């Protein structure tokens, strides 16, 4: 594309993350030759966060393999990284104000501010020994505290909580997990898969305390125990609070940029303000298949960062990615394609007993999502796998016969 002589400032509040780093790379790859600025206060170059709850936490992998671009790529491609926190966006003046008073002008702006951890607002929540996981510094602090034989409490068993519980157990830490649902990941994957995941964690030695929640932390100068709503007293040396994230939009309050569970964008990643775009965890996007959704996964940050950059350069292709994500817990792998927060029918094929199964989520007869546990293949990498075939059905808004979905002998691509 020709040089549009624009100052483009992909804004990544609080961190320089996946969506912003991919957007910068896409701008250069697509031929934009003007100024590109990344703003964020994390010292690490933009990187993917999955290893923070898995291989990096366990000391098995460095982060360098997860960098969006090599560290010297930014200087080589004239992408300025500004280590600062944005404090205000002025869409009338077309600039971003940083802590310390510096102002960065822009002609087009990408908001890739991500999310921030929800706090557990209970007495004792500020005691030393209580952690959350979002940054490299958070992960390093947990690693330091997670010594073999230590007792850990995990509050919340969504994806981060489940992965951290698994990693700590593999690090020979004794783990108790307290969560409000009936099973890990039940709110996202349903009771059938939740029950299988509960069995996996229990067999690994995790004490699962379902249908309960932490109401108080106690300790003399440092965490010693957690008290639950049901009256349990759980002795612990460290606790990881993993009760979800909320979109980071504080810097945008009063800016005129439309907000509702994140930054509202259309199918081209555009906000209501001309020249301002959003991508990643913070973007509440209008999806051609799924309607208005906000997705908090690595694959979305990568794909939407690229889509937003293309839109900034004038492309008119809708962001219609059939969302996928994965989760590794112990030796088990979950793969997921599509998007379904509610469904009226769940159909599975395979063996739940052997924990090798593919499940399908239907709403009004339409296939909306599919999940694989130790089966189905990576929908991003294995085009012949069951999850990739399911993704193609989802993209067509297919209405497959549920009995055919459950039939091992039926080829999904022929439904």
C-alpha positions as CSV (number, residue, x, y, z in Angstrom):
1,X,0.0,0.0,0.0
2,X,1.2,3.6,-0.6
3,X,2.5,5.7,2.3
4,X,-0.6,7.5,3.7
5,X,1.6,10.0,5.6
6,X,-0.2,9.3,8.8
7,X,1.1,9.1,12.4
8,X,-0.3,5.8,13.6
9,X,-0.2,5.1,17.4
10,X,-1.3,1.6,18.3
11,X,-2.1,2.2,22.0
12,X,-1.5,-0.7,24.4
13,X,-2.3,0.6,27.9
14,X,-0.6,-1.0,30.8
15,X,1.4,-3.5,28.7
16,X,2.7,-3.9,25.2
17,X,0.8,-7.0,24.2
18,X,-0.1,-9.4,21.5
19,X,-2.7,-7.3,19.6
20,X,-0.6,-4.1,19.5
21,X,2.6,-6.0,18.5
22,X,0.8,-7.9,15.7
23,X,-0.8,-4.6,14.5
24,X,2.6,-2.9,14.2
25,X,4.0,-5.9,12.3
26,X,0.9,-5.9,9.9
27,X,1.2,-2.2,9.2
28,X,4.8,-2.7,8.1
29,X,4.1,-5.9,6.2
30,X,1.3,-4.2,4.3
31,X,3.5,-1.4,3.2
32,X,2.8,1.5,5.6
33,X,5.9,3.6,5.9
34,X,4.8,6.3,8.4
35,X,5.3,6.6,12.1
36,X,4.2,3.8,14.3
37,X,4.2,4.1,18.1
38,X,3.5,1.4,20.8
39,X,2.7,2.7,24.2
40,X,2.8,0.5,27.3
41,X,4.6,0.2,30.7
42,X,5.7,-3.4,30.6
43,X,9.4,-3.7,29.8
44,X,9.0,-6.9,27.8
45,X,8.5,-6.7,24.1
46,X,5.0,-7.7,23.0
47,X,4.5,-11.4,23.6
48,X,1.9,-14.1,23.9
49,X,0.9,-14.8,27.5
50,X,-0.1,-18.6,27.5
51,X,3.2,-19.7,29.0
52,X,2.7,-17.6,32.1
53,X,0.2,-20.1,33.4
54,X,2.0,-23.1,32.0
55,X,5.6,-23.7,30.7
56,X,7.2,-20.4,31.9
57,X,5.6,-20.8,35.3
58,X,7.0,-24.3,35.6
59,X,10.4,-23.1,34.5
60,X,10.3,-25.2,31.3
61,X,10.4,-22.5,28.7
62,X,11.7,-18.9,28.2
63,X,9.4,-16.2,26.9
64,X,11.6,-15.3,23.9
65,X,9.9,-18.0,21.8
66,X,6.6,-16.2,22.4
67,X,7.7,-12.7,21.3
68,X,5.4,-11.3,18.6
69,X,8.5,-10.0,16.9
70,X,12.2,-10.4,17.7
71,X,13.4,-7.8,20.1
72,X,15.5,-5.9,17.5
73,X,12.6,-5.9,15.0
74,X,11.1,-2.7,16.4
75,X,14.3,-0.6,15.8
76,X,14.9,-2.3,12.5
77,X,11.3,-1.4,11.4
78,X,11.1,2.0,12.9
79,X,8.5,1.1,15.4
80,X,8.9,3.3,18.5
81,X,8.2,1.6,21.9
82,X,7.3,4.1,24.6
83,X,7.5,2.8,28.1
84,X,4.8,4.7,29.8
85,X,1.2,4.6,31.0
86,X,-1.5,6.4,29.0
87,X,-3.6,8.7,31.2
88,X,-6.0,10.3,28.8
89,X,-7.2,10.0,25.2
90,X,-8.4,13.3,23.6
91,X,-10.2,12.4,20.4
92,X,-10.9,16.1,19.6
93,X,-7.3,17.0,19.7
94,X,-6.1,13.7,18.3
95,X,-3.6,12.9,20.9
96,X,-2.8,10.6,23.8
97,X,-1.5,12.0,27.1
98,X,1.0,9.9,29.1
99,X,1.9,9.9,32.8
100,X,4.5,12.6,33.2
101,X,2.8,14.9,30.7
102,X,4.2,13.7,27.4
103,X,1.7,14.0,24.5
104,X,1.7,11.7,21.4
105,X,-0.3,12.9,18.4
106,X,-2.0,10.5,16.2
107,X,-4.1,10.4,13.0
108,X,-5.3,6.9,13.6
109,X,-5.3,5.1,17.0
110,X,-5.6,1.5,17.9
111,X,-6.8,0.7,21.4
112,X,-5.3,-2.6,22.5
113,X,-5.4,-2.0,26.2
114,X,-6.3,-5.6,27.1
115,X,-7.8,-6.5,30.4
116,X,-7.0,-6.2,34.1
117,X,-7.6,-8.8,36.8
118,X,-10.7,-8.6,38.9
119,X,-9.9,-8.4,42.5
120,X,-11.3,-10.5,45.3
121,X,-12.7,-7.7,47.5
122,X,-12.6,-9.5,50.9
123,X,-10.8,-8.8,54.2
124,X,-7.1,-9.7,54.1
125,X,-6.9,-9.6,50.3
126,X,-3.8,-7.4,50.5
127,X,-1.7,-9.8,52.7
128,X,1.7,-10.7,51.3
129,X,1.5,-14.2,49.7
130,X,-1.7,-13.4,47.7
131,X,-1.0,-13.2,44.0
132,X,-2.8,-12.6,40.7
133,X,-1.4,-13.6,37.3
134,X,-1.3,-11.2,34.4
135,X,2.3,-10.0,33.9
136,X,5.8,-11.5,33.9
137,X,6.5,-10.0,37.3
138,X,3.3,-11.6,38.6
139,X,4.5,-15.0,37.3
140,X,8.0,-14.6,38.7
141,X,6.6,-13.8,42.1
142,X,4.4,-16.9,42.1
143,X,7.4,-19.0,41.0
144,X,9.4,-17.7,43.9
145,X,6.7,-18.6,46.4
146,X,5.7,-22.0,44.8
147,X,8.3,-24.2,46.5
148,X,7.8,-28.0,46.6
149,X,5.7,-28.9,49.5
150,X,4.1,-25.5,49.8
151,X,0.3,-25.3,50.3
152,X,-1.4,-23.2,47.6
153,X,-5.0,-22.0,47.4
154,X,-6.4,-21.2,43.9
155,X,-9.6,-19.0,44.0
156,X,-11.5,-19.6,40.7
157,X,-11.3,-22.4,38.2
158,X,-11.7,-20.8,34.9
159,X,-8.9,-21.2,32.4
160,X,-6.2,-19.3,34.3
161,X,-7.2,-20.9,37.6
162,X,-7.3,-24.4,36.1
163,X,-4.0,-24.0,34.3
164,X,-2.3,-22.6,37.4
165,X,-3.7,-25.3,39.6
166,X,-2.3,-27.9,37.2
167,X,1.1,-26.2,36.9
168,X,1.5,-25.8,40.7
169,X,0.6,-29.5,41.2
170,X,3.2,-30.4,38.6
171,X,5.7,-28.3,40.6
172,X,4.9,-30.5,43.7
173,X,2.9,-27.8,45.4
174,X,-0.2,-29.0,47.3
175,X,-3.2,-27.3,45.8
176,X,-6.7,-26.6,47.0
177,X,-9.1,-24.8,44.6
178,X,-12.2,-23.0,45.7
179,X,-14.8,-22.0,43.0
180,X,-18.5,-21.2,42.9
181,X,-19.6,-23.6,40.2
182,X,-20.1,-27.3,40.2
183,X,-16.9,-28.2,38.2
184,X,-13.9,-26.5,36.6
185,X,-14.7,-24.6,33.4
186,X,-18.4,-25.5,33.7
187,X,-19.6,-22.0,32.9
188,X,-17.7,-22.0,29.6
189,X,-17.7,-25.7,28.5
190,X,-20.7,-27.1,30.2
191,X,-21.3,-29.8,32.9
192,X,-20.2,-32.7,30.7
193,X,-16.7,-31.4,30.0
194,X,-16.5,-29.8,33.5
195,X,-17.1,-33.2,35.1
196,X,-14.2,-34.7,33.0
197,X,-11.9,-31.8,34.0
198,X,-12.9,-32.3,37.7
199,X,-11.8,-35.9,37.5
200,X,-8.5,-35.0,35.9
201,X,-7.7,-32.5,38.6
202,X,-8.7,-34.7,41.4
203,X,-6.6,-37.6,40.1
204,X,-3.6,-35.3,40.0
205,X,-4.1,-34.5,43.7
206,X,-6.0,-31.1,43.6
207,X,-8.5,-30.7,46.4
208,X,-11.6,-29.3,44.6
209,X,-14.0,-27.3,46.7
210,X,-17.0,-26.6,44.5
211,X,-20.0,-24.4,45.2
212,X,-18.0,-22.2,47.6
213,X,-16.0,-19.0,47.6
214,X,-13.3,-17.3,49.7
215,X,-14.8,-14.7,52.1
216,X,-11.6,-13.8,54.1
217,X,-7.9,-14.2,54.1
218,X,-6.1,-14.4,57.5
219,X,-2.5,-14.2,58.6
220,X,-0.1,-12.4,61.0
221,X,1.8,-10.2,58.6
222,X,1.5,-12.8,55.8
223,X,-1.1,-15.1,54.4
224,X,-1.7,-18.2,56.6
225,X,-5.2,-19.3,55.8
226,X,-8.4,-18.7,53.8
227,X,-11.9,-18.8,55.1
228,X,-14.8,-19.8,52.8
229,X,-18.4,-18.9,52.8
230,X,-19.2,-22.5,53.9
231,X,-16.9,-22.1,56.9
232,X,-13.9,-24.0,55.8
233,X,-10.5,-23.0,57.1
234,X,-7.9,-23.7,54.5
235,X,-4.3,-23.4,55.6
236,X,-2.1,-22.0,52.8
237,X,1.3,-20.5,52.2
238,X,0.3,-18.7,49.0
239,X,-2.9,-18.0,47.1
240,X,-3.6,-17.2,43.5
241,X,-6.8,-15.2,42.8
242,X,-8.1,-16.1,39.3
243,X,-11.6,-14.7,39.2
244,X,-11.6,-13.3,35.7
245,X,-10.6,-10.0,34.1
246,X,-12.4,-6.8,33.1
247,X,-11.6,-4.8,30.0
248,X,-9.1,-1.9,30.6
249,X,-11.1,1.2,29.6
250,X,-10.4,3.6,32.5
251,X,-8.2,5.8,30.3
252,X,-11.1,6.1,27.8
253,X,-13.7,7.4,30.3
254,X,-15.1,10.7,29.1
255,X,-13.4,10.4,25.7
256,X,-16.5,10.0,23.7
257,X,-15.4,6.5,22.6
258,X,-18.4,4.2,23.1
259,X,-17.9,1.7,25.9
260,X,-20.0,-1.3,27.0
261,X,-18.2,-4.3,28.4
262,X,-15.1,-3.0,26.6
263,X,-14.7,-0.8,23.6
264,X,-17.6,-1.2,21.1
265,X,-16.4,-1.8,17.6
266,X,-18.0,-2.9,14.4
267,X,-17.0,-5.8,12.2
268,X,-14.1,-3.7,10.8
269,X,-12.7,-3.1,14.3
270,X,-13.8,0.6,14.1
271,X,-15.2,2.5,17.2
272,X,-17.8,5.2,16.9
273,X,-15.0,7.8,16.6
274,X,-13.5,8.1,13.2
275,X,-9.9,7.0,13.1
276,X,-10.1,5.1,16.4
277,X,-10.0,1.3,16.3
278,X,-9.8,-1.5,19.0
279,X,-8.6,-5.1,19.1
280,X,-7.9,-7.9,21.6
281,X,-9.3,-8.5,25.0
282,X,-10.7,-4.9,25.3
283,X,-12.7,-5.0,22.0
284,X,-16.4,-5.8,22.2
285,X,-16.8,-6.6,18.5
286,X,-19.7,-7.2,16.2
287,X,-19.1,-10.6,14.7
288,X,-20.9,-11.6,11.5
289,X,-21.8,-15.0,12.9
290,X,-22.0,-14.6,16.7
291,X,-23.3,-11.1,17.1
292,X,-21.6,-8.8,19.7
293,X,-19.0,-10.6,21.7
294,X,-15.8,-9.9,23.6
295,X,-13.1,-12.7,23.5
296,X,-10.2,-13.0,26.0
297,X,-7.9,-15.5,24.2
298,X,-4.5,-15.5,22.6
299,X,-5.8,-16.5,19.1
300,X,-8.2,-13.6,19.0
301,X,-5.6,-11.0,20.0
302,X,-3.3,-12.2,17.3
303,X,-6.0,-12.4,14.5
304,X,-7.8,-9.2,15.5
305,X,-4.7,-7.2,15.9
306,X,-3.9,-7.9,12.3
307,X,-7.5,-7.3,11.2
308,X,-7.6,-3.9,12.9
309,X,-4.3,-2.8,11.3
310,X,-5.6,-3.7,7.9
311,X,-8.8,-1.7,8.6
312,X,-6.6,1.2,9.6
313,X,-5.0,1.1,6.2
314,X,-8.4,1.1,4.4
315,X,-9.3,-2.6,4.0
316,X,-13.0,-3.3,4.1
317,X,-12.9,-7.0,5.1
318,X,-15.0,-7.9,8.0
319,X,-13.4,-9.7,11.0
320,X,-15.3,-13.0,10.7
321,X,-12.7,-15.3,12.4
322,X,-14.4,-18.4,13.8
323,X,-12.8,-18.1,17.2
324,X,-10.5,-20.8,18.5
325,X,-8.5,-21.4,21.7
326,X,-6.7,-24.1,23.5
327,X,-5.8,-25.0,27.1
328,X,-3.1,-27.4,28.3
329,X,-3.6,-29.0,31.8
330,X,-1.2,-31.8,32.8
331,X,-0.9,-34.1,29.8
332,X,-4.4,-33.2,28.6
333,X,-5.2,-30.7,25.9
334,X,-8.5,-28.9,25.3
335,X,-9.2,-27.4,21.9
336,X,-12.2,-25.2,21.1
337,X,-13.7,-23.7,17.9
338,X,-16.6,-21.2,17.6
339,X,-18.4,-19.2,20.3
340,X,-21.3,-20.3,22.5
341,X,-22.1,-18.8,25.9
342,X,-25.5,-20.6,25.9
343,X,-26.8,-23.6,24.1
344,X,-29.8,-25.9,24.2
345,X,-28.2,-29.1,23.1
346,X,-24.7,-30.7,23.7
347,X,-23.8,-33.8,21.7
348,X,-20.6,-35.8,22.0
349,X,-18.7,-38.5,20.1
350,X,-15.8,-40.5,21.4
351,X,-15.0,-41.9,24.9
352,X,-15.6,-39.9,28.0
353,X,-14.2,-42.7,30.0
354,X,-10.9,-42.5,28.1
355,X,-11.1,-38.7,28.1
356,X,-10.9,-38.6,24.3
357,X,-14.0,-36.9,23.1
358,X,-15.4,-34.1,20.9
359,X,-18.4,-32.2,21.9
360,X,-20.8,-30.0,19.9
361,X,-22.8,-27.1,21.1
362,X,-26.1,-26.3,19.3
363,X,-28.6,-23.5,19.7
364,X,-31.9,-23.6,17.9
365,X,-30.4,-26.5,15.8
366,X,-27.5,-24.4,14.6
367,X,-23.9,-25.6,15.4
368,X,-22.3,-22.7,17.4
369,X,-19.1,-24.3,18.9
370,X,-17.2,-27.5,19.4
371,X,-14.7,-28.7,22.0
372,X,-12.1,-31.5,21.9
373,X,-10.5,-33.1,24.9
374,X,-7.4,-35.0,23.8
375,X,-9.1,-35.4,20.4
376,X,-10.1,-33.4,17.4
377,X,-6.8,-31.7,16.5
378,X,-5.8,-28.1,16.5
379,X,-8.3,-26.3,14.3
380,X,-5.6,-23.8,13.4
381,X,-3.1,-26.4,12.3
382,X,-4.9,-29.6,11.3
383,X,-7.3,-28.9,8.5
384,X,-8.3,-32.6,8.4
385,X,-9.1,-32.8,12.1
386,X,-12.6,-32.9,13.6
387,X,-12.3,-29.4,15.2
388,X,-11.3,-27.9,11.9
389,X,-14.3,-29.6,10.2
390,X,-16.6,-28.4,12.9
391,X,-15.3,-24.8,12.4
392,X,-16.3,-25.1,8.8
393,X,-19.8,-26.2,9.8
394,X,-20.0,-23.3,12.2
395,X,-18.9,-20.8,9.5
396,X,-21.8,-22.1,7.3
397,X,-24.2,-21.9,10.2
398,X,-25.0,-25.5,9.6
399,X,-27.9,-27.4,11.1
400,X,-26.4,-30.9,11.4
401,X,-28.4,-33.9,12.6
402,X,-27.4,-34.4,16.2
403,X,-27.3,-38.2,15.7
404,X,-24.9,-37.7,12.9
405,X,-22.6,-35.5,15.1
406,X,-22.6,-38.3,17.7
407,X,-21.8,-41.0,15.1
408,X,-18.1,-41.9,15.0
409,X,-18.6,-43.1,11.4
410,X,-20.0,-39.9,10.0
411,X,-17.5,-37.5,8.3
412,X,-18.3,-34.0,9.7
413,X,-17.4,-32.4,6.3
414,X,-20.2,-34.4,4.7
415,X,-22.9,-33.3,7.1
